[in-house]
Amino acid sequence: MGVGSVLIVGGGIAGLTAAAALGRTGVRCEVVDLTGGAEGSGLGVQNRGIDALHAIGALDEVVAIGAAYDQAPLRFFDAAGDLVSAPPVPPRPDGKPSYLIVYRPRLAEILRRCAERAGATVRIGVSIDRLDQHADRVDVGFTDGTRGSYDLVVGADGLRSTVRRMVFGDEVRPLSTGTVSLRWLPVGAPRGEAGFYYGQDTEMVVVPMHDDMTYVSVQHPDDSLLSDAEGRALLRKKFEQFSSPYLTALARGLTDDQSVLVRRYEWLMVDGPWHRGRVVLIGDAAHATTAHLGSGGVMALEDAVVLAEEIASGEPLEVLLDRFHSRRFPRCHTVVETSVRLSGMQRDGASADEMGAVRWPALQLLSRPY
């Protein structure tokens, strides 16, 4: 018997994309999520994440509201803003953008619309508190007192997944890199060159976005929790390493009313199969990582589309879930392993050339079809 009904726990990138992709194949999907929406930061989509958005009918909408680049902004500048290197990145031959950057809440809106157009039901403010597996179904209890039965449950509920804890126990836990990320999205800032800027001990990523926003991101080698004021003060110190006219102009906009998002860089990798019986993990629930390859969200998009492809094959559930894992594990493992390595290198003061020697082979691998 095929998979006709799926419960997706988690309404982030992975969950909503899975609902859209599965719904387009005729599978009835229900999505539950405790909070809904997304954190107010930027998300870059490159490589085959572009194909995943196209597969669920979202690409044109994302291009319309995001910032599209014919070539990924892999350009490297010194502290003065002088170009140091620009690896040749050919544009896609199919005319699609090579790179997109979009405000996460707006992407979440598009993905939800795609899921609902594909027939999915989305419930916000609800999660699961019971999960009982049987040979032919999974019975689920929800936090609002309702119950349901499904052919498959998909855990797309992130780094601290409830589904993973229920099914896999505590055998997989997030690990800290010992660092935090600082992300700032100024509006109305001066426009300049997108790329990576290298200061004394800081790699600062700067990408002009849509709606007059600019994405700014740096890593700091300490995973202490910081207040908003401490985050702003720390980012100001990072800017002091740069004499680039562009970055100096950006820094002038970092006033006390600006919000700097501070998050610990944590990672995890489920090394064994991502499924147990009729429950499967995707996205950050199975493989969470840092942003050093810009591919965490891309892997979530790919997971969702590949899972839908395998379910559409009509093979027995155990067979298709094994095949899903075999298709996804090498790519996701490369992203996690390389990103965490780059995080450590950056923390230890590696140069742009040293970082590039590790980053480039992984990006080339990720450009191949999923």
Secondary structure, DSSP 8 states (H G I E B T S, - for coil): ----EEEEE--SHHHHHHHHHHHTTT-EEEEEESS-S--SSEEEEETTHHHHHHHTT-HHHHHHHSEEESS----EE-TTS-EEE-------TTS--SEEEEEHHHHHHHHHHHHHHTT-EEEES--EEEEEE-SS-EEEEETTS-EEEESEEEE---TT-HHHHHHHTTSS--EEEEEEEEEE--BS------EEEE-SS-EEEEEE-STTBEEEEEEES------HHHHHHHHHHHHTT---HHHHHHHTT--TT--EEEEEEEEEE--S-SEETTEEE-GGGTEE--STTS-HHHHHHHHHHHHHHHHHTT--HHHHHHHHHHHHHHHHHHHHHHHHHHHHHHHTT--HHHHHHHHHHHHHHHTS--
